[in-house]
Amino acid sequence: MALCQSKSPLPEWVEITHDQNCAGAAVPIEHDGTLVGVLAVYTDDDWIDGHELGVLRAYGQTIGYALRTANWKQSLVSATPVVVEFEVTDDRAPLLAFARHLPDEATIEVLTTIVLEDELCYIARIGSVSSEEVQTAATAVESVTSTTFDESTTRCELVVSTPTPEGVLAERGVRILETVVEHDRVIVTVVCPDETDVNDLVDALQERYPTASMGSIRSKRDAMGRTALDELLGSVTDKQLQAIELGFYAGYFERPREHNTTELASKLGVSRATFTQHLRAAERKLLAHIFESSQ
């Protein structure tokens, strides 16, 4: 942003440059859509012209590239867990194919993904659509095996056959943090354990989805080396976490319950007794971790 003469109120730092009889400019330090910071420069000249501003913008992008590359390299060789974003624009990703068949004004908020044996269940909220439009979009995608949609709550359960981006990544030992659908792409964010080779994840994903790419990557550090959430979730098994997560997003804990244990067990392909066992174990372990940690 070049500074210029104006009668409108100016930020304090702009007023300072005027008081000192100098010109200033501020450009973003960024790379590939990721904002790192701001580069501010000042000069005794009366004006910063368009050419000079263009050079500054290019310099800001160069700095952004260097900083982001350094962060990537540090994360790739780090002994601590890292959070990685993967972007997929391929229609073979079931959720993206489904989204492209919805009306343009539709919005999708993925609440969670449940990895099943040969399928994956997306639990999401889909706004600005009707039940008919959801069913039409689901029917148009071959890999969608079943779908339910409640217009009153906008909650949708979309079950798709594998492979999926989340399934490909989960098979390699990472934990899926979130899936986001935006701007004609799917972004899957995962937490990689210490020993995970991020490049192997990229190769595995690109084998199925050639246009897939790695977005941001950052170290997942805190004072103890792991976040409180990691420690909490680490106290339960994958099956137990799957049970309580499905129960939460499927309305099992609401009053009245929106699904019972028999229905939830059926979604996971297990018996009611097995589901209940996993659910109760998860509740007990999570509550024990919370209350014992507070003592």
CYANA upper distance limits for C-alpha pairs under 8 A (distance plus 0.5 A):
  1 MET  CA     25 ALA  CA      6.26
  1 MET  CA     26 ALA  CA      5.90
  1 MET  CA     27 VAL  CA      6.43
  1 MET  CA     53 LEU  CA      8.34
  2 ALA  CA     24 GLY  CA      7.43
  2 ALA  CA     25 ALA  CA      5.29
  2 ALA  CA     26 ALA  CA      7.38
  2 ALA  CA     48 ILE  CA      7.14
  2 ALA  CA     49 ASP  CA      8.42
  2 ALA  CA     53 LEU  CA      7.41
  3 LEU  CA     14 VAL  CA      7.99
  3 LEU  CA     23 ALA  CA      7.26
  3 LEU  CA     24 GLY  CA      6.49
  3 LEU  CA     25 ALA  CA      6.36
  3 LEU  CA     47 TRP  CA      8.35
  3 LEU  CA     48 ILE  CA      8.13
  4 CYS  CA     47 TRP  CA      8.09
  6 SER  CA     10 LEU  CA      8.49
 10 LEU  CA     14 VAL  CA      6.61
 10 LEU  CA     15 GLU  CA      6.86
 11 PRO  CA     15 GLU  CA      6.96
 12 GLU  CA     16 ILE  CA      6.85
 13 TRP  CA     17 THR  CA      7.09
 14 VAL  CA     18 HIS  CA      7.01
 14 VAL  CA     24 GLY  CA      8.02
 15 GLU  CA     19 ASP  CA      6.65
 16 ILE  CA     20 GLN  CA      6.70
 17 THR  CA     21 ASN  CA      6.71
 17 THR  CA     22 CYS  CA      5.75
 17 THR  CA     23 ALA  CA      6.46
 17 THR  CA     24 GLY  CA      7.07
 17 THR  CA     42 TYR  CA      8.30
 18 HIS  CA     22 CYS  CA      6.49
 18 HIS  CA     23 ALA  CA      7.56
 21 ASN  CA     44 ASP  CA      7.50
 21 ASN  CA     46 ASP  CA      8.07
 22 CYS  CA     42 TYR  CA      7.27
 22 CYS  CA     43 THR  CA      6.13
 22 CYS  CA     44 ASP  CA      5.10
 22 CYS  CA     45 ASP  CA      6.62
 22 CYS  CA     46 ASP  CA      6.64
 23 ALA  CA     42 TYR  CA      6.16
 23 ALA  CA     43 THR  CA      5.87
 23 ALA  CA     44 ASP  CA      6.91
 23 ALA  CA     45 ASP  CA      6.78
 23 ALA  CA     46 ASP  CA      6.24
 23 ALA  CA     47 TRP  CA      6.18
 23 ALA  CA     48 ILE  CA      7.27
 24 GLY  CA     40 ALA  CA      7.67
 24 GLY  CA     41 VAL  CA      6.08
 24 GLY  CA     42 TYR  CA      4.75
 24 GLY  CA     43 THR  CA      6.81
 24 GLY  CA     48 ILE  CA      7.79
 25 ALA  CA     40 ALA  CA      6.22
 25 ALA  CA     41 VAL  CA      6.04
 25 ALA  CA     42 TYR  CA      7.12
 25 ALA  CA     48 ILE  CA      7.92
 25 ALA  CA     53 LEU  CA      8.12
 26 ALA  CA     38 VAL  CA      7.01
 26 ALA  CA     39 LEU  CA      6.02
 26 ALA  CA     40 ALA  CA      4.81
 26 ALA  CA     41 VAL  CA      7.04
 27 VAL  CA     38 VAL  CA      6.28
 27 VAL  CA     39 LEU  CA      5.82
 27 VAL  CA     40 ALA  CA      7.09
 27 VAL  CA     56 LEU  CA      7.37
 27 VAL  CA     57 ARG  CA      6.31
 27 VAL  CA     60 GLY  CA      7.08
 28 PRO  CA     35 LEU  CA      7.37
 28 PRO  CA     36 VAL  CA      8.14
 28 PRO  CA     37 GLY  CA      6.58
 28 PRO  CA     38 VAL  CA      5.06
 28 PRO  CA     39 LEU  CA      6.59
 28 PRO  CA     57 ARG  CA      7.64
 28 PRO  CA     60 GLY  CA      6.52
 28 PRO  CA     61 GLN  CA      8.11
 29 ILE  CA     35 LEU  CA      6.60
 29 ILE  CA     36 VAL  CA      5.90
 29 ILE  CA     37 GLY  CA      5.44
 29 ILE  CA     38 VAL  CA      5.67
 29 ILE  CA     39 LEU  CA      6.70
 29 ILE  CA     60 GLY  CA      4.90
 29 ILE  CA     61 GLN  CA      6.14
 29 ILE  CA     62 THR  CA      8.50
 29 ILE  CA     63 ILE  CA      6.88
 29 ILE  CA     64 GLY  CA      5.51
 30 GLU  CA     34 THR  CA      5.90
 30 GLU  CA     35 LEU  CA      4.87
 30 GLU  CA     36 VAL  CA      5.84
 30 GLU  CA     37 GLY  CA      7.54
 30 GLU  CA     60 GLY  CA      7.05
 30 GLU  CA     61 GLN  CA      5.73
 30 GLU  CA     63 ILE  CA      8.04
 30 GLU  CA     64 GLY  CA      4.94
 30 GLU  CA     65 TYR  CA      7.53
 31 HIS  CA     35 LEU  CA      7.29
 31 HIS  CA     36 VAL  CA      8.39
 31 HIS  CA     61 GLN  CA      6.19
 31 HIS  CA     62 THR  CA      8.29
 31 HIS  CA     64 GLY  CA      5.54
 31 HIS  CA     65 TYR  CA      5.73
 31 HIS  CA     68 ARG  CA      7.82
 35 LEU  CA     64 GLY  CA      8.22
 36 VAL  CA     64 GLY  CA      6.83
 38 VAL  CA     60 GLY  CA      8.35
 39 LEU  CA     60 GLY  CA      7.01
 48 ILE  CA     52 GLU  CA      6.72
 48 ILE  CA     53 LEU  CA      7.14
 49 ASP  CA     53 LEU  CA      6.73
 50 GLY  CA     54 GLY  CA      6.63
 51 HIS  CA     55 VAL  CA      6.89
 52 GLU  CA     56 LEU  CA      6.80
 53 LEU  CA     57 ARG  CA      6.72
 54 GLY  CA     58 ALA  CA      6.78
 55 VAL  CA     59 TYR  CA      6.66
 56 LEU  CA     60 GLY  CA      6.61
 57 ARG  CA     61 GLN  CA      6.81
 58 ALA  CA     62 THR  CA      6.71
 59 TYR  CA     63 ILE  CA      6.71
 60 GLY  CA     64 GLY  CA      6.62
 61 GLN  CA     65 TYR  CA      6.58
 62 THR  CA     66 ALA  CA      6.73
 63 ILE  CA     67 LEU  CA      6.63
 64 GLY  CA     68 ARG  CA      6.53
 65 TYR  CA     69 THR  CA      6.44
 66 ALA  CA     70 ALA  CA      6.62
 67 LEU  CA     71 ASN  CA      6.73
 68 ARG  CA     72 TRP  CA      6.67
 69 THR  CA     73 LYS  CA      6.72
 70 ALA  CA     74 GLN  CA      6.68
 71 ASN  CA     75 SER  CA      6.63
 71 ASN  CA    217 ILE  CA      8.15
 71 ASN  CA    218 ARG  CA      7.37
 72 TRP  CA     76 LEU  CA      6.56
 72 TRP  CA    216 SER  CA      8.48
 72 TRP  CA    217 ILE  CA      6.51
 72 TRP  CA    218 ARG  CA      7.44
 73 LYS  CA     77 VAL  CA      6.97
 74 GLN  CA     78 SER  CA      6.43
 75 SER  CA     82 VAL  CA      7.01
 75 SER  CA    217 ILE  CA      7.37
 75 SER  CA    218 ARG  CA      6.36
 75 SER  CA    219 SER  CA      5.89
 76 LEU  CA    197 ASP  CA      8.01
 76 LEU  CA    198 VAL  CA      7.19
 78 SER  CA     82 VAL  CA      8.47
 78 SER  CA    194 ASP  CA      8.19
 78 SER  CA    219 SER  CA      7.90
 79 ALA  CA    194 ASP  CA      5.86
 79 ALA  CA    195 GLU  CA      7.79
 80 THR  CA    193 PRO  CA      7.94
 80 THR  CA    194 ASP  CA      5.58
 80 THR  CA    219 SER  CA      7.23
 80 THR  CA    220 LYS  CA      7.23
 80 THR  CA    221 ARG  CA      7.46
 80 THR  CA    225 GLY  CA      7.59
 81 PRO  CA    191 VAL  CA      7.20
 81 PRO  CA    192 CYS  CA      5.96
 81 PRO  CA    193 PRO  CA      5.40
 81 PRO  CA    194 ASP  CA      5.27
 81 PRO  CA    219 SER  CA      6.75
 81 PRO  CA    220 LYS  CA      5.92
 81 PRO  CA    221 ARG  CA      7.99
 82 VAL  CA    191 VAL  CA      6.28
 82 VAL  CA    192 CYS  CA      5.85
 82 VAL  CA    193 PRO  CA      7.65
 82 VAL  CA    194 ASP  CA      8.12
 82 VAL  CA    217 ILE  CA      7.33
 82 VAL  CA    218 ARG  CA      6.07
 82 VAL  CA    219 SER  CA      4.86
 82 VAL  CA    220 LYS  CA      5.45
 83 VAL  CA    189 THR  CA      7.43
 83 VAL  CA    190 VAL  CA      6.19
 83 VAL  CA    191 VAL  CA      5.09
 83 VAL  CA    192 CYS  CA      6.80
 83 VAL  CA    217 ILE  CA      6.20
 83 VAL  CA    218 ARG  CA      5.96
 83 VAL  CA    219 SER  CA      6.82
 83 VAL  CA    220 LYS  CA      6.72
 84 VAL  CA    189 THR  CA      6.14
 84 VAL  CA    190 VAL  CA      5.97
 84 VAL  CA    191 VAL  CA      6.98
 84 VAL  CA    192 CYS  CA      7.92
 84 VAL  CA    214 MET  CA      7.85
 84 VAL  CA    215 GLY  CA      7.61
 84 VAL  CA    216 SER  CA      6.45
 84 VAL  CA    217 ILE  CA      4.94
 84 VAL  CA    218 ARG  CA      7.18
 85 GLU  CA    187 ILE  CA      6.95
 85 GLU  CA    188 VAL  CA      6.17
 85 GLU  CA    189 THR  CA      4.87
 85 GLU  CA    190 VAL  CA      7.04
 85 GLU  CA    214 MET  CA      6.47
 85 GLU  CA    215 GLY  CA      5.50
 85 GLU  CA    216 SER  CA      5.89
 85 GLU  CA    217 ILE  CA      6.92
 86 PHE  CA    187 ILE  CA      6.07
 86 PHE  CA    188 VAL  CA      5.71
 86 PHE  CA    189 THR  CA      6.84
 86 PHE  CA    212 ALA  CA      7.46
 86 PHE  CA    213 SER  CA      6.24
 86 PHE  CA    214 MET  CA      5.02
 86 PHE  CA    215 GLY  CA      5.99
 86 PHE  CA    216 SER  CA      8.38
 87 GLU  CA    185 ARG  CA      7.18
 87 GLU  CA    186 VAL  CA      6.22
 87 GLU  CA    187 ILE  CA      5.07
 87 GLU  CA    188 VAL  CA      7.02
 87 GLU  CA    212 ALA  CA      6.05
 87 GLU  CA    213 SER  CA      5.80
 87 GLU  CA    214 MET  CA      6.69
 87 GLU  CA    215 GLY  CA      6.98
 88 VAL  CA     93 ALA  CA      7.92
 88 VAL  CA    165 PRO  CA      8.39
 88 VAL  CA    185 ARG  CA      6.19
 88 VAL  CA    186 VAL  CA      5.70
 88 VAL  CA    187 ILE  CA      6.98
 88 VAL  CA    209 TYR  CA      7.62
 88 VAL  CA    211 THR  CA      6.98
 88 VAL  CA    212 ALA  CA      5.03
 88 VAL  CA    213 SER  CA      7.24
 89 THR  CA     93 ALA  CA      8.32
 89 THR  CA     96 LEU  CA      7.98
 89 THR  CA    184 ASP  CA      7.18
 89 THR  CA    185 ARG  CA      5.16
 89 THR  CA    186 VAL  CA      6.97
 89 THR  CA    211 THR  CA      6.97
 89 THR  CA    212 ALA  CA      7.24
 90 ASP  CA     96 LEU  CA      8.01
 90 ASP  CA    185 ARG  CA      8.37
 90 ASP  CA    209 TYR  CA      6.78
 90 ASP  CA    210 PRO  CA      8.39
 90 ASP  CA    211 THR  CA      6.99
 90 ASP  CA    212 ALA  CA      8.04
 91 ASP  CA     96 LEU  CA      6.51
 91 ASP  CA     97 ALA  CA      5.39
 92 ARG  CA     96 LEU  CA      8.29
 92 ARG  CA     97 ALA  CA      7.30
 92 ARG  CA    209 TYR  CA      7.85
 93 ALA  CA     97 ALA  CA      6.80
 93 ALA  CA    164 THR  CA      6.38
 93 ALA  CA    165 PRO  CA      7.14
 93 ALA  CA    209 TYR  CA      8.36
 94 PRO  CA     98 PHE  CA      6.59
 94 PRO  CA    141 VAL  CA      7.64
 94 PRO  CA    143 SER  CA      6.78
 94 PRO  CA    144 VAL  CA      7.55
 94 PRO  CA    160 VAL  CA      7.29
 94 PRO  CA    164 THR  CA      7.29
 95 LEU  CA     99 ALA  CA      6.61
 95 LEU  CA    186 VAL  CA      8.24
 96 LEU  CA    100 ARG  CA      6.72
 96 LEU  CA    181 VAL  CA      7.62
 96 LEU  CA    184 ASP  CA      7.79
 96 LEU  CA    185 ARG  CA      7.08
 96 LEU  CA    186 VAL  CA      6.76
 97 ALA  CA    101 HIS  CA      7.24
 97 ALA  CA    141 VAL  CA      7.05
 98 PHE  CA    102 LEU  CA      7.37
 98 PHE  CA    137 ALA  CA      6.18
 98 PHE  CA    138 ALA  CA      6.57
 98 PHE  CA    140 ALA  CA      8.09
 98 PHE  CA    141 VAL  CA      6.64
 99 ALA  CA    108 ILE  CA      8.29
 99 ALA  CA    137 ALA  CA      8.06
 99 ALA  CA    181 VAL  CA      8.35
100 ARG  CA    184 ASP  CA      7.99
101 HIS  CA    136 THR  CA      8.37
101 HIS  CA    137 ALA  CA      5.37
101 HIS  CA    140 ALA  CA      7.82
102 LEU  CA    106 ALA  CA      6.84
102 LEU  CA    129 VAL  CA      8.30
102 LEU  CA    133 GLU  CA      7.12
102 LEU  CA    134 VAL  CA      7.39
102 LEU  CA    137 ALA  CA      6.29
103 PRO  CA    129 VAL  CA      7.79
103 PRO  CA    133 GLU  CA      8.19
105 GLU  CA    128 SER  CA      6.89
106 ALA  CA    126 ILE  CA      7.29
106 ALA  CA    127 GLY  CA      6.08
106 ALA  CA    128 SER  CA      5.49
106 ALA  CA    129 VAL  CA      6.45
107 THR  CA    125 ARG  CA      8.46
107 THR  CA    126 ILE  CA      5.98
107 THR  CA    127 GLY  CA      5.52
107 THR  CA    128 SER  CA      7.24
108 ILE  CA    124 ALA  CA      7.14
108 ILE  CA    125 ARG  CA      6.34
108 ILE  CA    126 ILE  CA      5.12
108 ILE  CA    127 GLY  CA      7.10
108 ILE  CA    180 VAL  CA      8.46
108 ILE  CA    181 VAL  CA      7.05
109 GLU  CA    124 ALA  CA      5.89
109 GLU  CA    125 ARG  CA      5.62
109 GLU  CA    126 ILE  CA      6.92
109 GLU  CA    180 VAL  CA      7.41
109 GLU  CA    181 VAL  CA      7.97
110 VAL  CA    122 TYR  CA      7.29
110 VAL  CA    123 ILE  CA      6.57
110 VAL  CA    124 ALA  CA      4.65
110 VAL  CA    125 ARG  CA      6.95
110 VAL  CA    178 GLU  CA      7.96
110 VAL  CA    179 THR  CA      6.61
110 VAL  CA    180 VAL  CA      6.89
110 VAL  CA    181 VAL  CA      8.42
111 LEU  CA    122 TYR  CA      8.18
111 LEU  CA    123 ILE  CA      6.08
111 LEU  CA    124 ALA  CA      5.49
111 LEU  CA    125 ARG  CA      7.67
111 LEU  CA    178 GLU  CA      8.26
111 LEU  CA    249 TYR  CA      7.75
112 THR  CA    122 TYR  CA      6.71
112 THR  CA    123 ILE  CA      5.97
112 THR  CA    124 ALA  CA      7.50
112 THR  CA    178 GLU  CA      7.27
112 THR  CA    179 THR  CA      8.10
112 THR  CA    245 GLU  CA      8.31
112 THR  CA    249 TYR  CA      8.08
113 THR  CA    120 LEU  CA      7.39
113 THR  CA    121 CYS  CA      6.17
113 THR  CA    122 TYR  CA      5.19
113 THR  CA    123 ILE  CA      6.74
113 THR  CA    176 ILE  CA      8.43
113 THR  CA    178 GLU  CA      8.34
113 THR  CA    179 THR  CA      8.30
114 ILE  CA    120 LEU  CA      6.19
114 ILE  CA    121 CYS  CA      5.49
114 ILE  CA    122 TYR  CA      7.01
114 ILE  CA    123 ILE  CA      8.46
114 ILE  CA    242 GLN  CA      7.05
114 ILE  CA    246 LEU  CA      7.68
115 VAL  CA    119 GLU  CA      7.11
115 VAL  CA    120 LEU  CA      5.15
115 VAL  CA    121 CYS  CA      7.02
115 VAL  CA    166 GLU  CA      8.38
115 VAL  CA    167 GLY  CA      7.05
116 LEU  CA    120 LEU  CA      5.79
116 LEU  CA    121 CYS  CA      7.81
116 LEU  CA    268 LEU  CA      6.91
118 ASP  CA    161 SER  CA      6.77
118 ASP  CA    162 THR  CA      6.32
119 GLU  CA    159 VAL  CA      7.18
119 GLU  CA    160 VAL  CA      6.04
119 GLU  CA    161 SER  CA      4.88
119 GLU  CA    162 THR  CA      5.65
119 GLU  CA    163 PRO  CA      8.31
120 LEU  CA    159 VAL  CA      6.18
120 LEU  CA    160 VAL  CA      5.93
120 LEU  CA    161 SER  CA      6.90
120 LEU  CA    162 THR  CA      7.20
120 LEU  CA    164 THR  CA      8.06
120 LEU  CA    167 GLY  CA      7.84
121 CYS  CA    157 GLU  CA      7.08
121 CYS  CA    158 LEU  CA      6.06
121 CYS  CA    159 VAL  CA      4.80
121 CYS  CA    160 VAL  CA      6.89
122 TYR  CA    156 CYS  CA      8.32
122 TYR  CA    157 GLU  CA      6.21
122 TYR  CA    158 LEU  CA      5.54
122 TYR  CA    159 VAL  CA      6.79
123 ILE  CA    155 ARG  CA      7.65
123 ILE  CA    156 CYS  CA      6.28
123 ILE  CA    157 GLU  CA      5.18
123 ILE  CA    158 LEU  CA      6.98
123 ILE  CA    249 TYR  CA      7.50
123 ILE  CA    250 ALA  CA      8.31
124 ALA  CA    155 ARG  CA      6.16
124 ALA  CA    156 CYS  CA      5.70
124 ALA  CA    157 GLU  CA      7.00
124 ALA  CA    158 LEU  CA      8.44
125 ARG  CA    153 THR  CA      8.28
125 ARG  CA    154 THR  CA      5.63
125 ARG  CA    155 ARG  CA      4.91
125 ARG  CA    156 CYS  CA      6.34
126 ILE  CA    154 THR  CA      5.90
126 ILE  CA    155 ARG  CA      6.92
126 ILE  CA    156 CYS  CA      7.21
127 GLY  CA    154 THR  CA      6.62
129 VAL  CA    133 GLU  CA      6.66
129 VAL  CA    134 VAL  CA      7.39
130 SER  CA    134 VAL  CA      6.91
130 SER  CA    151 GLU  CA      7.23
131 SER  CA    135 GLN  CA      6.68
131 SER  CA    149 PHE  CA      6.74
131 SER  CA    150 ASP  CA      7.89
131 SER  CA    151 GLU  CA      6.98
132 GLU  CA    136 THR  CA      6.52
133 GLU  CA    137 ALA  CA      6.67
134 VAL  CA    138 ALA  CA      6.66
134 VAL  CA    149 PHE  CA      7.84
135 GLN  CA    139 THR  CA      6.55
135 GLN  CA    147 THR  CA      7.79
136 THR  CA    140 ALA  CA      6.82
137 ALA  CA    141 VAL  CA      7.30
138 ALA  CA    144 VAL  CA      6.51
138 ALA  CA    146 SER  CA      8.31
138 ALA  CA    147 THR  CA      7.49
139 THR  CA    144 VAL  CA      7.75
143 SER  CA    160 VAL  CA      5.89
143 SER  CA    161 SER  CA      5.78
143 SER  CA    162 THR  CA      8.26
144 VAL  CA    158 LEU  CA      7.59
144 VAL  CA    159 VAL  CA      6.44
144 VAL  CA    160 VAL  CA      4.76
144 VAL  CA    161 SER  CA      6.92
145 THR  CA    158 LEU  CA      8.46
145 THR  CA    159 VAL  CA      6.17
145 THR  CA    160 VAL  CA      5.80
145 THR  CA    161 SER  CA      7.06
146 SER  CA    158 LEU  CA      6.69
146 SER  CA    159 VAL  CA      5.73
146 SER  CA    160 VAL  CA      7.62
147 THR  CA    156 CYS  CA      7.56
147 THR  CA    157 GLU  CA      6.02
147 THR  CA    158 LEU  CA      5.09
147 THR  CA    159 VAL  CA      6.64
148 THR  CA    156 CYS  CA      6.07
148 THR  CA    157 GLU  CA      5.77
148 THR  CA    158 LEU  CA      7.26
149 PHE  CA    154 THR  CA      7.26
149 PHE  CA    155 ARG  CA      6.33
149 PHE  CA    156 CYS  CA      4.87
149 PHE  CA    157 GLU  CA      7.09
150 ASP  CA    154 THR  CA      5.86
150 ASP  CA    155 ARG  CA      6.00
150 ASP  CA    156 CYS  CA      7.01
151 GLU  CA    155 ARG  CA      7.72
162 THR  CA    167 GLY  CA      7.48
163 PRO  CA    167 GLY  CA      6.63
163 PRO  CA    168 VAL  CA      7.04
164 THR  CA    168 VAL  CA      6.63
165 PRO  CA    169 LEU  CA      6.82
165 PRO  CA    188 VAL  CA      8.03
165 PRO  CA    205 LEU  CA      7.27
166 GLU  CA    170 ALA  CA      6.45
166 GLU  CA    176 ILE  CA      7.37
166 GLU  CA    188 VAL  CA      7.47
167 GLY  CA    171 GLU  CA      6.55
168 VAL  CA    172 ARG  CA      7.58
168 VAL  CA    204 ALA  CA      7.62
168 VAL  CA    205 LEU  CA      7.04
169 LEU  CA    173 GLY  CA      7.66
169 LEU  CA    174 VAL  CA      6.76
169 LEU  CA    176 ILE  CA      8.48
169 LEU  CA    201 LEU  CA      7.10
169 LEU  CA    204 ALA  CA      8.28
169 LEU  CA    205 LEU  CA      7.71
170 ALA  CA    174 VAL  CA      5.66
170 ALA  CA    175 ARG  CA      6.81
170 ALA  CA    176 ILE  CA      7.43
172 ARG  CA    201 LEU  CA      7.89
173 GLY  CA    192 CYS  CA      8.00
173 GLY  CA    193 PRO  CA      8.07
173 GLY  CA    196 THR  CA      8.37
174 VAL  CA    190 VAL  CA      6.74
174 VAL  CA    191 VAL  CA      6.22
174 VAL  CA    192 CYS  CA      5.42
174 VAL  CA    193 PRO  CA      7.06
174 VAL  CA    196 THR  CA      8.49
175 ARG  CA    190 VAL  CA      5.93
175 ARG  CA    191 VAL  CA      5.69
175 ARG  CA    192 CYS  CA      7.26
176 ILE  CA    188 VAL  CA      7.88
176 ILE  CA    189 THR  CA      6.71
176 ILE  CA    190 VAL  CA      4.97
176 ILE  CA    191 VAL  CA      7.05
177 LEU  CA    188 VAL  CA      8.16
177 LEU  CA    189 THR  CA      5.89
177 LEU  CA    190 VAL  CA      5.57
177 LEU  CA    191 VAL  CA      7.22
178 GLU  CA    188 VAL  CA      6.45
178 GLU  CA    189 THR  CA      5.83
178 GLU  CA    190 VAL  CA      7.66
179 THR  CA    186 VAL  CA      7.42
179 THR  CA    187 ILE  CA      6.18
179 THR  CA    188 VAL  CA      5.04
179 THR  CA    189 THR  CA      6.88
180 VAL  CA    186 VAL  CA      6.19
180 VAL  CA    187 ILE  CA      5.58
180 VAL  CA    188 VAL  CA      7.00
181 VAL  CA    185 ARG  CA      6.38
181 VAL  CA    186 VAL  CA      5.12
181 VAL  CA    187 ILE  CA      6.90
182 GLU  CA    186 VAL  CA      6.95
182 GLU  CA    187 ILE  CA      8.28
192 CYS  CA    196 THR  CA      6.40
192 CYS  CA    198 VAL  CA      8.19
197 ASP  CA    201 LEU  CA      7.41
198 VAL  CA    202 VAL  CA      7.00
199 ASN  CA    203 ASP  CA      6.75
200 ASP  CA    204 ALA  CA      6.62
201 LEU  CA    205 LEU  CA      6.64
202 VAL  CA    206 GLN  CA      6.55
202 VAL  CA    212 ALA  CA      8.28
202 VAL  CA    213 SER  CA      7.52
202 VAL  CA    214 MET  CA      7.29
203 ASP  CA    207 GLU  CA      6.56
204 ALA  CA    208 ARG  CA      7.47
205 LEU  CA    209 TYR  CA      6.34
205 LEU  CA    210 PRO  CA      8.09
205 LEU  CA    212 ALA  CA      7.08
206 GLN  CA    210 PRO  CA      4.84
206 GLN  CA    211 THR  CA      7.09
206 GLN  CA    212 ALA  CA      5.94
206 GLN  CA    213 SER  CA      8.04
220 LYS  CA    225 GLY  CA      8.25
220 LYS  CA    226 ARG  CA      7.68
220 LYS  CA    227 THR  CA      8.39
221 ARG  CA    225 GLY  CA      5.66
221 ARG  CA    226 ARG  CA      6.57
221 ARG  CA    227 THR  CA      7.81
222 ASP  CA    226 ARG  CA      6.39
222 ASP  CA    227 THR  CA      6.74
226 ARG  CA    230 ASP  CA      6.71
226 ARG  CA    231 GLU  CA      7.38
227 THR  CA    231 GLU  CA      6.97
228 ALA  CA    232 LEU  CA      6.64
229 LEU  CA    233 LEU  CA      6.58
230 ASP  CA    234 GLY  CA      6.30
231 GLU  CA    235 SER  CA      7.12
232 LEU  CA    236 VAL  CA      8.35
232 LEU  CA    286 LEU  CA      7.07
232 LEU  CA    289 HIS  CA      7.12
232 LEU  CA    290 ILE  CA      8.22
233 LEU  CA    241 LEU  CA      8.02
233 LEU  CA    286 LEU  CA      8.18
235 SER  CA    285 LYS  CA      6.94
235 SER  CA    286 LEU  CA      7.48
235 SER  CA    289 HIS  CA      7.99
236 VAL  CA    240 GLN  CA      6.49
236 VAL  CA    241 LEU  CA      6.70
236 VAL  CA    281 ALA  CA      8.44
236 VAL  CA    282 ALA  CA      6.46
236 VAL  CA    285 LYS  CA      7.04
236 VAL  CA    286 LEU  CA      7.88
237 THR  CA    241 LEU  CA      6.65
237 THR  CA    282 ALA  CA      8.46
238 ASP  CA    242 GLN  CA      6.49
239 LYS  CA    243 ALA  CA      6.71
239 LYS  CA    278 HIS  CA      7.04
240 GLN  CA    244 ILE  CA      6.88
240 GLN  CA    278 HIS  CA      5.07
240 GLN  CA    279 LEU  CA      6.40
240 GLN  CA    281 ALA  CA      7.19
240 GLN  CA    282 ALA  CA      5.63
241 LEU  CA    245 GLU  CA      6.38
241 LEU  CA    279 LEU  CA      8.45
241 LEU  CA    282 ALA  CA      6.91
242 GLN  CA    246 LEU  CA      6.55
243 ALA  CA    247 GLY  CA      6.62
243 ALA  CA    275 PHE  CA      7.04
243 ALA  CA    278 HIS  CA      6.67
243 ALA  CA    279 LEU  CA      5.86
243 ALA  CA    282 ALA  CA      8.37
244 ILE  CA    248 PHE  CA      6.58
244 ILE  CA    278 HIS  CA      8.33
244 ILE  CA    279 LEU  CA      5.87
244 ILE  CA    282 ALA  CA      7.02
244 ILE  CA    283 GLU  CA      7.92
245 GLU  CA    249 TYR  CA      6.82
246 LEU  CA    250 ALA  CA      6.24
246 LEU  CA    264 LEU  CA      7.92
247 GLY  CA    251 GLY  CA      6.71
247 GLY  CA    252 TYR  CA      5.39
247 GLY  CA    253 PHE  CA      7.37
247 GLY  CA    264 LEU  CA      7.60
248 PHE  CA    252 TYR  CA      6.45
248 PHE  CA    253 PHE  CA      6.64
250 ALA  CA    258 GLU  CA      7.35
250 ALA  CA    259 HIS  CA      6.99
251 GLY  CA    257 ARG  CA      6.52
251 GLY  CA    258 GLU  CA      5.44
251 GLY  CA    259 HIS  CA      6.68
252 TYR  CA    257 ARG  CA      5.52
252 TYR  CA    258 GLU  CA      6.26
252 TYR  CA    259 HIS  CA      5.77
252 TYR  CA    260 ASN  CA      6.74
252 TYR  CA    261 THR  CA      8.28
253 PHE  CA    257 ARG  CA      6.68
254 GLU  CA    258 GLU  CA      7.24
259 HIS  CA    263 GLU  CA      6.62
259 HIS  CA    264 LEU  CA      7.23
260 ASN  CA    264 LEU  CA      6.87
261 THR  CA    265 ALA  CA      6.37
261 THR  CA    272 ARG  CA      6.66
261 THR  CA    275 PHE  CA      7.60
261 THR  CA    276 THR  CA      7.28
262 THR  CA    266 SER  CA      6.75
262 THR  CA    271 SER  CA      8.23
262 THR  CA    272 ARG  CA      5.71
263 GLU  CA    267 LYS  CA      6.99
264 LEU  CA    268 LEU  CA      7.11
264 LEU  CA    275 PHE  CA      8.19
265 ALA  CA    269 GLY  CA      6.58
265 ALA  CA    270 VAL  CA      5.77
265 ALA  CA    271 SER  CA      6.31
265 ALA  CA    272 ARG  CA      5.77
265 ALA  CA    274 THR  CA      8.32
265 ALA  CA    275 PHE  CA      5.94
266 SER  CA    270 VAL  CA      6.66
266 SER  CA    271 SER  CA      7.69
266 SER  CA    272 ARG  CA      8.22
270 VAL  CA    274 THR  CA      6.84
270 VAL  CA    275 PHE  CA      7.01
271 SER  CA    275 PHE  CA      6.77
272 ARG  CA    276 THR  CA      6.58
273 ALA  CA    277 GLN  CA      6.61
274 THR  CA    278 HIS  CA      6.79
275 PHE  CA    279 LEU  CA      6.58
276 THR  CA    280 ARG  CA      6.52
277 GLN  CA    281 ALA  CA      6.59
278 HIS  CA    282 ALA  CA      6.64
279 LEU  CA    283 GLU  CA      6.75
280 ARG  CA    284 ARG  CA      6.60
281 ALA  CA    285 LYS  CA      6.60
282 ALA  CA    286 LEU  CA      6.48
283 GLU  CA    287 LEU  CA      6.54
284 ARG  CA    288 ALA  CA      6.47
285 LYS  CA    289 HIS  CA      6.58
286 LEU  CA    290 ILE  CA      6.75
287 LEU  CA    291 PHE  CA      6.61
288 ALA  CA    292 GLU  CA      6.18
289 HIS  CA    293 SER  CA      6.33
290 ILE  CA    294 SER  CA      6.97
291 PHE  CA    295 GLN  CA      7.25
